[in-house]
């Protein structure tokens, strides 16, 4: 399934949707000399979205505002870094106002920040008329973060290798429904990977089985073969997330798993109605429960 993004364009202003992702598969292969890890992952773009609004300004400054208090307003924000990279390399003299309307929870394993950064790269490529190819944009995306390149592709699903930045889109003809639960805690990806003991990870690679299950939309098999090697580390420090995963499975889902480094946990379900029924069962205990689908 692929999707062409529609941007609202008005000469000096752009409005861009920036979707979240979940990982249907995340296998950690080995540690690299640069300190990162080689992985094999399957990204799925989902319908939970932020919105980025870009407005050209003549001040020469990159100015960030947001509806969310935890969003950095300066150089620590990935969207600032994206704008600064392009402005510096192409000697752009004017600035840009970036407003981030946050819906995706922050530091939740859903790559909201990476999606925001990718949207700014694509948006400023239009706004500043840089005419960069996707290959060129991807090179900038790699400098910003491992998940950024995925969002530069107009695809619902993609395999990611290397750090996750080597993207291979997959045209699965399916739309999945999920219940996504985001507990009120933060997990930082770097800390999770630092605590990972590769000797304890499952060496079996079921990626091809999961791939075939998605091609044939065998939902129970999809749930069975979803794997996230980071679960062991995260569940050791936050056993309540392991309990949440089991709760989602007990409520009749086809399978449940941690997304990325967490703390988000999601379930694969058979129908939209089933997703809403499970959300209702969890709503009293968890404040952030979403029904989402493949985008």
BALOBA-1460 file (C-alpha; in Angstrom, 3 decimals):
// residues 295
<rec num="1" residu="x" x="0.000" y="0.000" z="0.000"/>
<rec num="2" residu="x" x="1.432" y="3.383" z="-0.930"/>
<rec num="3" residu="x" x="0.275" y="6.877" z="-0.218"/>
<rec num="4" residu="x" x="0.989" y="10.189" z="-1.911"/>
<rec num="5" residu="x" x="1.160" y="13.031" z="0.563"/>
<rec num="6" residu="x" x="-0.930" y="16.092" z="-0.206"/>
<rec num="7" residu="x" x="0.633" y="19.336" z="0.955"/>
<rec num="8" residu="x" x="-1.343" y="22.543" z="1.279"/>
<rec num="9" residu="x" x="0.804" y="25.070" z="-0.625"/>
<rec num="10" residu="x" x="0.469" y="28.833" z="-0.561"/>
<rec num="11" residu="x" x="3.714" y="30.280" z="-1.954"/>
<rec num="12" residu="x" x="5.409" y="30.964" z="1.379"/>
<rec num="13" residu="x" x="3.482" y="28.519" z="3.580"/>
<rec num="14" residu="x" x="3.153" y="24.740" z="3.808"/>
<rec num="15" residu="x" x="1.023" y="22.491" z="5.999"/>
<rec num="16" residu="x" x="2.308" y="18.921" z="6.239"/>
<rec num="17" residu="x" x="0.902" y="15.816" z="7.973"/>
<rec num="18" residu="x" x="3.565" y="13.829" z="9.840"/>
<rec num="19" residu="x" x="2.488" y="10.279" z="10.722"/>
<rec num="20" residu="x" x="3.808" y="7.956" z="13.405"/>
<rec num="21" residu="x" x="5.130" y="4.441" z="12.833"/>
<rec num="22" residu="x" x="5.170" y="1.125" z="14.624"/>
<rec num="23" residu="x" x="7.721" y="-1.628" z="14.136"/>
<rec num="24" residu="x" x="6.146" y="-4.940" z="13.177"/>
<rec num="25" residu="x" x="9.573" y="-6.556" z="13.396"/>
<rec num="26" residu="x" x="12.805" y="-5.431" z="15.061"/>
<rec num="27" residu="x" x="15.813" y="-7.733" z="15.065"/>
<rec num="28" residu="x" x="19.105" y="-6.464" z="16.500"/>
<rec num="29" residu="x" x="21.941" y="-8.111" z="14.592"/>
<rec num="30" residu="x" x="25.190" y="-6.760" z="16.017"/>
<rec num="31" residu="x" x="26.952" y="-3.684" z="17.355"/>
<rec num="32" residu="x" x="28.805" y="-1.487" z="14.888"/>
<rec num="33" residu="x" x="32.211" y="0.182" z="15.329"/>
<rec num="34" residu="x" x="30.449" y="3.573" z="15.425"/>
<rec num="35" residu="x" x="28.481" y="2.529" z="18.531"/>
<rec num="36" residu="x" x="25.175" y="2.027" z="16.730"/>
<rec num="37" residu="x" x="23.577" y="-1.366" z="16.082"/>
<rec num="38" residu="x" x="22.779" y="-3.065" z="12.808"/>
<rec num="39" residu="x" x="19.123" y="-4.033" z="12.768"/>
<rec num="40" residu="x" x="16.459" y="-5.487" z="10.533"/>
<rec num="41" residu="x" x="13.085" y="-3.883" z="11.043"/>
<rec num="42" residu="x" x="9.708" y="-3.630" z="9.373"/>
<rec num="43" residu="x" x="8.165" y="-0.172" z="9.555"/>
<rec num="44" residu="x" x="4.440" y="0.461" z="9.311"/>
<rec num="45" residu="x" x="3.144" y="3.999" z="8.852"/>
<rec num="46" residu="x" x="0.038" y="4.566" z="10.972"/>
<rec num="47" residu="x" x="-2.817" y="7.045" z="11.091"/>
<rec num="48" residu="x" x="-1.765" y="8.830" z="14.307"/>
<rec num="49" residu="x" x="-0.330" y="12.125" z="13.052"/>
<rec num="50" residu="x" x="1.222" y="15.440" z="14.010"/>
<rec num="51" residu="x" x="1.026" y="18.489" z="11.775"/>
<rec num="52" residu="x" x="3.880" y="20.772" z="10.729"/>
<rec num="53" residu="x" x="3.266" y="24.307" z="9.473"/>
<rec num="54" residu="x" x="6.112" y="26.053" z="7.699"/>
<rec num="55" residu="x" x="6.046" y="29.783" z="7.004"/>
<rec num="56" residu="x" x="8.904" y="31.630" z="5.348"/>
<rec num="57" residu="x" x="10.136" y="34.698" z="7.221"/>
<rec num="58" residu="x" x="12.597" y="37.486" z="6.413"/>
<rec num="59" residu="x" x="14.277" y="37.505" z="9.824"/>
<rec num="60" residu="x" x="16.817" y="34.872" z="8.821"/>
<rec num="61" residu="x" x="15.935" y="32.874" z="11.959"/>
<rec num="62" residu="x" x="14.536" y="29.399" z="12.527"/>
<rec num="63" residu="x" x="11.705" y="29.863" z="15.030"/>
<rec num="64" residu="x" x="9.832" y="26.928" z="16.558"/>
<rec num="65" residu="x" x="6.519" y="26.981" z="18.402"/>
<rec num="66" residu="x" x="4.262" y="24.126" z="19.466"/>
<rec num="67" residu="x" x="1.122" y="23.243" z="21.363"/>
<rec num="68" residu="x" x="3.170" y="20.763" z="23.456"/>
<rec num="69" residu="x" x="5.272" y="22.044" z="26.390"/>
<rec num="70" residu="x" x="7.944" y="19.329" z="26.054"/>
<rec num="71" residu="x" x="8.866" y="20.178" z="22.467"/>
<rec num="72" residu="x" x="12.299" y="21.917" z="22.356"/>
<rec num="73" residu="x" x="12.192" y="25.372" z="20.794"/>
<rec num="74" residu="x" x="15.858" y="25.529" z="19.782"/>
<rec num="75" residu="x" x="18.736" y="23.563" z="18.209"/>
<rec num="76" residu="x" x="17.982" y="20.379" z="20.200"/>
<rec num="77" residu="x" x="14.831" y="19.901" z="18.128"/>
<rec num="78" residu="x" x="15.282" y="17.688" z="15.080"/>
<rec num="79" residu="x" x="13.177" y="20.031" z="12.956"/>
<rec num="80" residu="x" x="15.553" y="22.893" z="13.769"/>
<rec num="81" residu="x" x="18.488" y="20.688" z="12.787"/>
<rec num="82" residu="x" x="16.781" y="19.749" z="9.502"/>
<rec num="83" residu="x" x="16.165" y="23.386" z="8.602"/>
<rec num="84" residu="x" x="19.672" y="24.440" z="9.622"/>
<rec num="85" residu="x" x="21.311" y="21.713" z="7.508"/>
<rec num="86" residu="x" x="19.517" y="22.878" z="4.365"/>
<rec num="87" residu="x" x="19.919" y="26.569" z="5.111"/>
<rec num="88" residu="x" x="23.654" y="26.197" z="5.716"/>
<rec num="89" residu="x" x="24.420" y="23.995" z="2.714"/>
<rec num="90" residu="x" x="22.380" y="26.062" z="0.257"/>
<rec num="91" residu="x" x="23.212" y="29.467" z="1.767"/>
<rec num="92" residu="x" x="19.570" y="30.366" z="2.348"/>
<rec num="93" residu="x" x="19.409" y="33.861" z="3.835"/>
<rec num="94" residu="x" x="15.770" y="33.981" z="4.930"/>
<rec num="95" residu="x" x="14.342" y="32.043" z="7.835"/>
<rec num="96" residu="x" x="11.353" y="29.862" z="8.610"/>
<rec num="97" residu="x" x="8.698" y="29.691" z="11.312"/>
<rec num="98" residu="x" x="7.919" y="26.080" z="12.243"/>
<rec num="99" residu="x" x="4.778" y="25.301" z="14.202"/>
<rec num="100" residu="x" x="4.417" y="21.721" z="15.484"/>
<rec num="101" residu="x" x="0.919" y="20.569" z="16.352"/>
<rec num="102" residu="x" x="1.679" y="17.486" z="18.455"/>
<rec num="103" residu="x" x="-0.678" y="14.532" z="18.664"/>
<rec num="104" residu="x" x="1.920" y="11.754" z="18.670"/>
<rec num="105" residu="x" x="3.197" y="11.223" z="22.244"/>
<rec num="106" residu="x" x="6.806" y="12.303" z="22.798"/>
<rec num="107" residu="x" x="9.581" y="9.702" z="23.343"/>
<rec num="108" residu="x" x="7.130" y="6.833" z="22.923"/>
<rec num="109" residu="x" x="8.786" y="4.584" z="20.326"/>
<rec num="110" residu="x" x="6.571" y="5.988" z="17.561"/>
<rec num="111" residu="x" x="9.192" y="8.165" z="15.791"/>
<rec num="112" residu="x" x="7.118" y="11.340" z="16.006"/>
<rec num="113" residu="x" x="10.236" y="13.512" z="16.075"/>
<rec num="114" residu="x" x="11.793" y="11.684" z="13.137"/>
<rec num="115" residu="x" x="8.595" y="12.109" z="11.139"/>
<rec num="116" residu="x" x="8.579" y="15.824" z="11.966"/>
<rec num="117" residu="x" x="12.177" y="16.117" z="10.788"/>
<rec num="118" residu="x" x="11.456" y="14.320" z="7.524"/>
<rec num="119" residu="x" x="8.471" y="16.564" z="6.864"/>
<rec num="120" residu="x" x="10.615" y="19.679" z="7.334"/>
<rec num="121" residu="x" x="13.199" y="18.333" z="4.866"/>
<rec num="122" residu="x" x="10.502" y="17.664" z="2.274"/>
<rec num="123" residu="x" x="8.657" y="20.875" z="3.001"/>
<rec num="124" residu="x" x="11.675" y="23.184" z="2.819"/>
<rec num="125" residu="x" x="12.760" y="21.440" z="-0.370"/>
<rec num="126" residu="x" x="9.539" y="22.848" z="-1.836"/>
<rec num="127" residu="x" x="9.378" y="26.112" z="0.052"/>
<rec num="128" residu="x" x="12.979" y="27.053" z="-0.765"/>
<rec num="129" residu="x" x="12.779" y="25.531" z="-4.296"/>
<rec num="130" residu="x" x="15.879" y="23.388" z="-3.774"/>
<rec num="131" residu="x" x="14.776" y="20.640" z="-6.189"/>
<rec num="132" residu="x" x="16.540" y="17.915" z="-4.216"/>
<rec num="133" residu="x" x="15.924" y="14.279" z="-5.158"/>
<rec num="134" residu="x" x="14.736" y="11.741" z="-2.619"/>
<rec num="135" residu="x" x="18.240" y="10.266" z="-2.624"/>
<rec num="136" residu="x" x="19.663" y="13.659" z="-1.672"/>
<rec num="137" residu="x" x="16.995" y="14.200" z="0.985"/>
<rec num="138" residu="x" x="17.699" y="10.734" z="2.379"/>
<rec num="139" residu="x" x="21.370" y="11.660" z="2.828"/>
<rec num="140" residu="x" x="20.240" y="14.574" z="5.003"/>
<rec num="141" residu="x" x="17.754" y="12.341" z="6.793"/>
<rec num="142" residu="x" x="20.543" y="9.929" z="7.752"/>
<rec num="143" residu="x" x="22.359" y="12.797" z="9.468"/>
<rec num="144" residu="x" x="19.284" y="13.519" z="11.573"/>
<rec num="145" residu="x" x="18.298" y="10.037" z="12.750"/>
<rec num="146" residu="x" x="17.916" y="6.390" z="11.822"/>
<rec num="147" residu="x" x="14.110" y="6.529" z="11.424"/>
<rec num="148" residu="x" x="14.006" y="9.713" z="9.335"/>
<rec num="149" residu="x" x="14.650" y="8.124" z="5.901"/>
<rec num="150" residu="x" x="11.565" y="5.870" z="6.174"/>
<rec num="151" residu="x" x="9.328" y="8.937" z="6.295"/>
<rec num="152" residu="x" x="10.895" y="10.317" z="3.113"/>
<rec num="153" residu="x" x="9.313" y="7.450" z="1.160"/>
<rec num="154" residu="x" x="5.665" y="7.441" z="0.102"/>
<rec num="155" residu="x" x="5.049" y="3.946" z="1.408"/>
<rec num="156" residu="x" x="2.956" y="2.331" z="4.123"/>
<rec num="157" residu="x" x="5.437" y="-0.474" z="4.810"/>
<rec num="158" residu="x" x="9.183" y="-0.811" z="4.413"/>
<rec num="159" residu="x" x="12.012" y="-3.007" z="5.594"/>
<rec num="160" residu="x" x="14.846" y="-1.111" z="7.228"/>
<rec num="161" residu="x" x="18.416" y="-2.353" z="7.556"/>
<rec num="162" residu="x" x="21.726" y="-0.867" z="8.649"/>
<rec num="163" residu="x" x="20.768" y="1.425" z="11.523"/>
<rec num="164" residu="x" x="17.279" y="1.396" z="10.010"/>
<rec num="165" residu="x" x="18.191" y="4.087" z="7.498"/>
<rec num="166" residu="x" x="18.521" y="1.734" z="4.498"/>
<rec num="167" residu="x" x="14.896" y="1.602" z="3.363"/>
<rec num="168" residu="x" x="13.266" y="-0.964" z="1.089"/>
<rec num="169" residu="x" x="9.589" y="-0.124" z="0.495"/>
<rec num="170" residu="x" x="7.155" y="-3.049" z="0.378"/>
<rec num="171" residu="x" x="3.781" y="-2.835" z="-1.347"/>
<rec num="172" residu="x" x="1.690" y="-5.029" z="0.932"/>
<rec num="173" residu="x" x="-1.930" y="-4.872" z="-0.212"/>
<rec num="174" residu="x" x="-3.310" y="-4.724" z="3.291"/>
<rec num="175" residu="x" x="-4.610" y="-2.359" z="5.916"/>
<rec num="176" residu="x" x="-4.050" y="-3.362" z="9.518"/>
<rec num="177" residu="x" x="-6.023" y="-2.201" z="12.544"/>
<rec num="178" residu="x" x="-4.306" y="-1.648" z="15.878"/>
<rec num="179" residu="x" x="-4.996" y="-0.690" z="19.445"/>
<rec num="180" residu="x" x="-2.064" y="1.477" z="20.548"/>
<rec num="181" residu="x" x="-1.450" y="2.117" z="24.248"/>
<rec num="182" residu="x" x="1.080" y="4.723" z="25.400"/>
<rec num="183" residu="x" x="1.708" y="4.577" z="29.166"/>
<rec num="184" residu="x" x="2.797" y="7.771" z="30.903"/>
<rec num="185" residu="x" x="6.523" y="7.075" z="30.986"/>
<rec num="186" residu="x" x="9.490" y="7.754" z="28.742"/>
<rec num="187" residu="x" x="11.974" y="5.334" z="27.257"/>
<rec num="188" residu="x" x="15.090" y="6.677" z="25.577"/>
<rec num="189" residu="x" x="16.348" y="4.613" z="22.665"/>
<rec num="190" residu="x" x="20.045" y="5.085" z="23.392"/>
<rec num="191" residu="x" x="19.688" y="3.853" z="26.979"/>
<rec num="192" residu="x" x="17.719" y="0.791" z="25.872"/>
<rec num="193" residu="x" x="20.330" y="-0.215" z="23.297"/>
<rec num="194" residu="x" x="23.138" y="0.328" z="25.793"/>
<rec num="195" residu="x" x="21.537" y="-2.205" z="28.140"/>
<rec num="196" residu="x" x="20.910" y="-4.779" z="25.422"/>
<rec num="197" residu="x" x="22.806" y="-8.072" z="25.775"/>
<rec num="198" residu="x" x="23.011" y="-9.560" z="22.276"/>
<rec num="199" residu="x" x="23.891" y="-12.963" z="23.702"/>
<rec num="200" residu="x" x="20.383" y="-13.164" z="25.145"/>
<rec num="201" residu="x" x="18.488" y="-12.231" z="21.975"/>
<rec num="202" residu="x" x="16.683" y="-14.864" z="19.926"/>
<rec num="203" residu="x" x="18.890" y="-15.816" z="16.968"/>
<rec num="204" residu="x" x="16.003" y="-17.077" z="14.820"/>
<rec num="205" residu="x" x="15.107" y="-14.808" z="11.899"/>
<rec num="206" residu="x" x="11.412" y="-15.070" z="11.072"/>
<rec num="207" residu="x" x="11.325" y="-12.029" z="8.787"/>
<rec num="208" residu="x" x="10.476" y="-14.024" z="5.656"/>
<rec num="209" residu="x" x="7.596" y="-15.790" z="7.437"/>
<rec num="210" residu="x" x="6.188" y="-12.463" z="8.637"/>
<rec num="211" residu="x" x="6.598" y="-11.042" z="5.132"/>
<rec num="212" residu="x" x="4.539" y="-13.882" z="3.625"/>
<rec num="213" residu="x" x="1.930" y="-13.545" z="6.365"/>
<rec num="214" residu="x" x="1.471" y="-9.882" z="5.470"/>
<rec num="215" residu="x" x="1.321" y="-10.653" z="1.749"/>
<rec num="216" residu="x" x="-1.515" y="-13.092" z="2.445"/>
<rec num="217" residu="x" x="-3.086" y="-11.072" z="5.290"/>
<rec num="218" residu="x" x="-2.971" y="-13.957" z="7.748"/>
<rec num="219" residu="x" x="-3.608" y="-11.894" z="10.849"/>
<rec num="220" residu="x" x="-2.996" y="-14.609" z="13.431"/>
<rec num="221" residu="x" x="0.318" y="-15.466" z="11.800"/>
<rec num="222" residu="x" x="1.267" y="-11.773" z="11.689"/>
<rec num="223" residu="x" x="0.683" y="-11.585" z="15.415"/>
<rec num="224" residu="x" x="2.639" y="-14.784" z="15.999"/>
<rec num="225" residu="x" x="5.748" y="-13.750" z="14.068"/>
<rec num="226" residu="x" x="6.100" y="-10.145" z="15.229"/>
<rec num="227" residu="x" x="9.419" y="-9.847" z="17.085"/>
<rec num="228" residu="x" x="11.110" y="-7.029" z="18.984"/>
<rec num="229" residu="x" x="14.520" y="-7.842" z="20.493"/>
<rec num="230" residu="x" x="14.313" y="-4.741" z="22.694"/>
<rec num="231" residu="x" x="11.392" y="-6.116" z="24.701"/>
<rec num="232" residu="x" x="13.631" y="-8.093" z="27.062"/>
<rec num="233" residu="x" x="15.548" y="-4.989" z="28.151"/>
<rec num="234" residu="x" x="12.496" y="-2.739" z="28.380"/>
<rec num="235" residu="x" x="10.362" y="-5.285" z="30.251"/>
<rec num="236" residu="x" x="13.137" y="-5.810" z="32.808"/>
<rec num="237" residu="x" x="13.050" y="-2.134" z="33.757"/>
<rec num="238" residu="x" x="9.288" y="-1.709" z="33.257"/>
<rec num="239" residu="x" x="7.507" y="-5.030" z="33.931"/>
<rec num="240" residu="x" x="4.170" y="-3.243" z="33.763"/>
<rec num="241" residu="x" x="4.685" y="-3.040" z="29.990"/>
<rec num="242" residu="x" x="4.997" y="-6.828" z="29.806"/>
<rec num="243" residu="x" x="1.713" y="-7.034" z="31.723"/>
<rec num="244" residu="x" x="0.128" y="-4.615" z="29.259"/>
<rec num="245" residu="x" x="1.253" y="-6.770" z="26.343"/>
<rec num="246" residu="x" x="-0.315" y="-9.845" z="27.942"/>
<rec num="247" residu="x" x="-3.496" y="-7.901" z="28.668"/>
<rec num="248" residu="x" x="-3.825" y="-6.928" z="25.012"/>
<rec num="249" residu="x" x="-3.376" y="-10.548" z="23.982"/>
<rec num="250" residu="x" x="-5.924" y="-11.721" z="26.566"/>
<rec num="251" residu="x" x="-8.502" y="-9.285" z="25.170"/>
<rec num="252" residu="x" x="-8.576" y="-11.270" z="21.937"/>
<rec num="253" residu="x" x="-6.032" y="-9.548" z="19.715"/>
<rec num="254" residu="x" x="-4.061" y="-11.498" z="17.116"/>
<rec num="255" residu="x" x="-0.826" y="-10.450" z="18.795"/>
<rec num="256" residu="x" x="0.790" y="-7.605" z="20.720"/>
<rec num="257" residu="x" x="4.262" y="-6.087" z="20.897"/>
<rec num="258" residu="x" x="6.358" y="-3.170" z="22.082"/>
<rec num="259" residu="x" x="6.931" y="-0.576" z="19.350"/>
<rec num="260" residu="x" x="10.572" y="0.380" z="18.928"/>
<rec num="261" residu="x" x="12.155" y="1.048" z="22.307"/>
<rec num="262" residu="x" x="8.766" y="1.774" z="23.867"/>
<rec num="263" residu="x" x="6.932" y="2.505" z="26.013"/>
<rec num="264" residu="x" x="4.169" y="2.193" z="23.415"/>
<rec num="265" residu="x" x="2.610" y="-1.261" z="23.148"/>
<rec num="266" residu="x" x="0.238" y="-2.108" z="20.322"/>
<rec num="267" residu="x" x="-1.979" y="-4.980" z="19.268"/>
<rec num="268" residu="x" x="-2.956" y="-6.302" z="15.856"/>
<rec num="269" residu="x" x="-6.726" y="-6.827" z="15.700"/>
<rec num="270" residu="x" x="-9.107" y="-8.207" z="13.097"/>
<rec num="271" residu="x" x="-11.512" y="-5.296" z="12.700"/>
<rec num="272" residu="x" x="-12.051" y="-1.648" z="13.534"/>
<rec num="273" residu="x" x="-14.959" y="-2.592" z="15.801"/>
<rec num="274" residu="x" x="-12.779" y="-5.010" z="17.757"/>
<rec num="275" residu="x" x="-10.174" y="-2.264" z="18.168"/>
<rec num="276" residu="x" x="-12.726" y="0.105" z="19.685"/>
<rec num="277" residu="x" x="-14.033" y="-2.622" z="22.002"/>
<rec num="278" residu="x" x="-10.522" y="-3.277" z="23.316"/>
<rec num="279" residu="x" x="-9.903" y="0.439" z="23.705"/>
<rec num="280" residu="x" x="-13.042" y="0.701" z="25.797"/>
<rec num="281" residu="x" x="-11.812" y="-2.125" z="28.037"/>
<rec num="282" residu="x" x="-8.519" y="-0.306" z="28.643"/>
<rec num="283" residu="x" x="-9.734" y="3.281" z="28.834"/>
<rec num="284" residu="x" x="-10.242" y="3.421" z="32.606"/>
<rec num="285" residu="x" x="-6.664" y="2.408" z="33.341"/>
<rec num="286" residu="x" x="-4.784" y="4.095" z="30.485"/>
<rec num="287" residu="x" x="-5.286" y="7.694" z="29.378"/>
<rec num="288" residu="x" x="-3.563" y="7.379" z="26.004"/>
<rec num="289" residu="x" x="-5.272" y="4.578" z="24.077"/>
<rec num="290" residu="x" x="-5.655" y="5.012" z="20.319"/>
<rec num="291" residu="x" x="-7.343" y="3.096" z="17.537"/>
<rec num="292" residu="x" x="-5.083" y="3.424" z="14.497"/>
<rec num="293" residu="x" x="-4.680" y="1.803" z="11.108"/>
<rec num="294" residu="x" x="-2.149" y="1.507" z="8.328"/>
<rec num="295" residu="x" x="-1.764" y="4.794" z="6.487"/>
